[in-house]
């Protein structure tokens, strides 16, 4: 058993309601000798998974010889604590049942460890689940992960925080900052759309100086995105050529002044034509320094940051993930680890 981390409540599997699940596939061999998992559940996530569906996932694990411990979070920081404790006890796999923010917390607890992570989608956008083809019911998401392959991937690091998908600065971070958890819980993705409409009319670019692997440039800037992955906001791809295991981040810089630049560049981005604009610069780097003449809001994996980090870098090979065995994605350049 993993000891309780802080106030987290570890939920014994016997407390879950019983359900029946039928998966129409043969059992494939997996990469694990020790069949233990920890499942971190954020019950406050938008589109939170139903307890009956989680019970079905638990039953599938039990029927296939897995021991699962369930940790339900109740406040910020608990997912990181549970994940770190799982890594300390060498649990081979952690599932995160929550949104991108909960996954980010868990990743920060697992970075640099041998414990792998996968997801049971339950949130507003679920960027990593989309990238991995895991927008599935809980039992199916669990099956695809435990029968899948292990891959070592990079993480980004912004200040003292790791990120899995992106860190961004400027207008989109201002959008995220103005969406409260209560508003997101009530409206889901629509909360971001409303905030984006307001910011498009009000936000003004500022003079920003960037150092991209030592190459310095200065311009009036609306937004800077450092992407480790490709999908952005579940709608488009700002860093469409990002590779998650190449030891680099893809940085996209949007230059502009005010509302018309914002609207025009946002439209090009939604149409995936922003790379052709003279106002958009893309560069692959290992290290980014950023300085702005005025406060430059920041967000990391969909969560607003109180302080805007001055440095962003790549932590190459910092995380193990489980991906579906049949996944074929240009996001990866390296083969999976051998069984």
N, C-alpha and C positions, 0 to 999 in steps of 0.2 A: 504494500500500500504506500502511496505517496502521502507524506504528512500534509496537513492543511497549510497553505500559504496565506498568511494574513487572515482576512475575513472570508476568503473564498470557501464555498460550501461544496465539498466533494460528495457527489450523489452516487450512492451505491447502485450497481446495475439492477439489483433486485427491487429497488424503489420505482423503477420505470414501469409504466403500464405495459402489459403484454400485447403484442400484435403479431400478425403473420405477414411475412413477406415472401414473395416468389420472384426469383431472378432467373430469367430464361437464358442461362449460359452455363457452361461447364466451369468447374473450379480450375483456374490456372495456377501454376506454381508462382509463389511470390519471393521477394528477396530477403525475407525475414526468417531467422531461426527462433528468435524470442517473440512470441505472439502476444504483445502487450501494447495497448494504446491508451492515451489520455485524450478525452474529448472535452474541449473547452466550449461552453455554450453561453452565448450572450442572449438572455431572454428578452432584452429590451431592443434588440435589433429590429429595424423595419423589415417586414415580411419574415418575422421569426418563424423558424421551423416548428411545426406542430409536435406536441409531445408524442402523439401516436406514431408519427413518422420517425421520430428519433428512437422510439421503442423498436420499430421495425429494423432500423439500422443496428441497434444493440443486439437484437435477436440474430441477425445475420452474422455479426461478429462472433457471438457465442456459439452458434451452430458450426462455425468454421474454426473453432479452437482458439479464439482470441479472448483475452481478458481485457475488459474496458473499464476504465474509471472515468466518471463524468464530473466535471467541475463547472458549476454555474456561477458566473460572475455577477456582481452587484454594483461595482464601482470601477472607475478608471484605474488602470494599473494592475488589476488582478489577473488579466490574461497573460501579461508579461511574467508575473510572479509564478503562475501555475506552469507556464511553458519552461521557465528557467529551472524549476524544481524537477520537471519531467526530464530535462536534459541532464541535470545533476545525477539523477537516478538511472540514467542511461536507458530510459524508455525509448524504443526504436522509432515510434511514430506518434505525432500529435495531430489530431484533427481540430480545426477551428470552425465552429458553427456560429457564424456571426458575419458582420459586414467587413468592409476593407479596413476599418479602424481597429476592430478586434483582431483581425489577421496581422495588422502591423504591430500591435502590442505583442502578440505571440512571437512574431519574427524577431523582435528585439530581445526576447528572452531566449531564443534558440540560436542566434547568430554565433558562429564559431564552434558550435557543438556538432556531435554526430547524430543527433536526433532529427529526423525528417519531419516535414509538415505537409499537410494537405487540407482541403476545405470541404465543408458541408455548407453549401450556399445558404445564406440567411442574412440579407442586408439590402441596401438600396441599389448598389451598382454591381458589386462583386466582380471587380476587374480581373483578379487572378483566376477565378472560376471560369470566366469567359475565355481567357487566354488558353486555359487547359481543357476546355470542353467539359467542364464539370458542373454546368447548370442543370443538375439532375436532382431527383428525389434523394433524400439522405441515404437510404440503403444502397442505391445505385452508385452514388458518389463514393461511399465507403468501399464498395466492391472494386470499383475502378482503381482506387488508390492502392489498396492492399494487394491487388493482383497486378499492379503496375510496375514501373521501373523507378529506380532512384537516380536522381540527377543532382549534380552540384552546380549551383548557380551563384551569380553575383548579387550583392546588395548595394544600393546606394547609401551614402552616409551624409547627412546634412547636420552639421554641428555634432551633437552627441547622439542623434537619433538615426537609426537605420530606416531605409524605405525599400519596399519591394517593387513598387510600380513607378511612381514619379514624385518628385518634389517640384513645386512651381512657385513663382513669384509674380506679383502684379495683379492684373485685373481678375483672373480666375480665383486667386487666393482671396481677394476681397469678396468675391461671390460666396466662397465657402465660409468665410468669417461671419457673414451675415445670415447664415442658415443655422438656427438653433437646433439642438437635438429634439426638442418638442415639435418644432415645425417639420423637421425631417421625418419624425415618427408619424405625424398626421398626413403629410402630403407626399412623402417619398421623393422620387426624382423631380416631381413638379416644384418642390421647394427650391431646388437649384435653378430651375427655369425662371421662376419669378425673380429670384435674386439676380440672375444674369441679366434679365431685361432692365432692371434698375441700374446695375453697374455699367451696362453698355452706354447708358445715357449720361452717367455722372462721372465715370472714372477718367482721369487724365494721366497720360504718360509722364514719366520723370526721367531725368538724366541719370543713366546708369553706366558704370564702368565695369566691364567684365574682363577677367583674366582666364583664358581658356588654354590650359596647359602652357601658361606663360605668355600666350599671345593676347595682347590687350586691345580692347576696343571700347569706345564710348559713344552712346547714342541715346536719344530720347526713346524710351522703351515702355511698351504696354505690358509685356509678359515675357518671362523666361521659364522654360520647362526643361528639366533634366530628367530624361526618361530611361528607365532600366527595361521597361516593357513597351508594348505598342499601343494597346487600346486606351483611349482617353475618354473618361466620363461615360463609357458604355456606348458612345455615339460615333466616334471617329478615331483617327490615329494621327496624333501630332508628331510622334517619332516613329514613322512607319517602318523603318529599317533597323530598329533597335534589336540587339541580340543579348540575351540574358546571361550568357556565359563567355563573353569575349573580353572581360576585364576592362570594359569601357562603358561610359554613359553617352547617350545621344542628347545633345543640348540644342533646343530650338528657341531662337530669339525673335520676338515680334517687336519691330520698331514702329512707333506711331505716337500721336499726340492726344487725340480725343475720340469723341463718339463715332465719327464717320470712319476713322481708321479701325476702331474696334469692331464696328458692324461689318465693314468690308472684309477684314481679316477673319472674323468669326465665320462669315459665310463661306469664304474660300476653304477654311479648315473643315467645316461640315461637309463640303463637297470633295474634300481630300485633294485640293488643288493649291494649298498654301505654299508648297515647295517651289512653285513657279513664280512667287511674288518677290519683287526686289526688296520688300520690307521684312522678309522672313529669311533668317540665316540658320542653317543646320550644321553642326560640327560634332564629331565624335571625340570625346576627351576622357581623361582619367581624373582631372582635377579642375574645379571651377571656383574662382573667387568672384564675389559680387559686392559692389558698393553703390549706394544710391544717394542722391542729394536729399531725398526725403524718405520717410518710412516706407518700406517696400514690403507689403504683406506677403506672407508665405503660407503654403499648405503642403502637407506631406501625406500621401496615400489617402487623400480625401478628408484629412483632419486639419483644422486651422492651427497654426503655431503661434504661441504668444510672442515669441521673439524670432526675428528673421535671421537665420544663420548666414554668416558671411562666407562660409566655405562649404562646398559640396565635393565629395570624392567617391570613388568606387572601392568597395570591399570585395575583391575578387574571390570567388569560390567560397563565400562566407556562409552559405545556407544549403542544406540538403532538402530537396522536395521530392514528392512522389507524383508521377504523371501517368496518365493512362498508357497502357502498353502499346496501343495502336495509334497514339497521338503522333501526327506528323506535322511539325510546326517549324517555320523558318525562324522562330524565336530562339531556337537552339542551334549551336554550331558544333557541339561536341556530342559524342554518343553517350548513352546512359551508362551508369556503373555496372560492371558485371555482377551477376547474382552472387 
